[in-house]
Amino acid sequence: MQEIDKIYFRKKITSVLDALKKKKFTAHFFETPAEAKRFLLEQIKPGETVGIGGSVTLRETLQIVQEIRKKGNTVYDHWEADNDPQLRIELKRRHRGVDVFLSSANAIAADGTLVNLDGGGNRVASLCSGPKRVIVVAGANKLVDSVDEAIRRTRNRAAVQRVLRSQYKTPCEVTGVCSDCHSPQRICAALLILMQKPADIDEFAVVLVNEEMGY
Ligand code: SF4
């Protein structure tokens, strides 16, 4: 991210953190991914089980999975079972019973609304109910002005880039534009708009980082 973008984000962050708190999320801000990672690792207590939602931010930018395992915690990561569909779905089902579920967000509106889109449904389910605690981590690039814009970003940018990354056979892989397709490999099924912390989750933290992370 350019320095001017970071300055801009710093100016806006207080109002975003306040908006998140009004929606009963706990809200945190860090200047760097390294600081955010240190915070995340501190949040996970000995013996707690951890689920990892589909997220490039968590796996590639923060590289958090190996670090959590080094602490001795059990981690359920379905991306490690991409070639074993049965194990993959089993790992996803485990997420609903973990102590801590980690995820990113596809978009965060300035009023504190979180938006996520899922193909399988596991990530959006685990962001609503099941885990005792949830921690969402997102870079400054995920922040947008309104809920409408958050949905637009999620459907037209994050989803398309996810398709491009995996080279699925969908129209958007060719055109770069969502056509609300009916392809067998469509990844867009469940859109979650979190208007405030779901009551079933004991504690829901949102960690914002002044850096571009994920897409
Ligand atoms: S609905 Fe289809 S075309 Fe649109 S982003 Fe999802 S996979 Fe791509």
Boltz pocket constraint, residues with backbone or C-beta under 6 A from the ligand:
constraints:
  - pocket:
      binder: B
      contacts: [[A, 155], [A, 159], [A, 160], [A, 163], [A, 170], [A, 171], [A, 172], [A, 173], [A, 177], [A, 178], [A, 179], [A, 180], [A, 181], [A, 182], [A, 183], [A, 185], [A, 186], [A, 187], [A, 188]]
      max_distance: 6.0
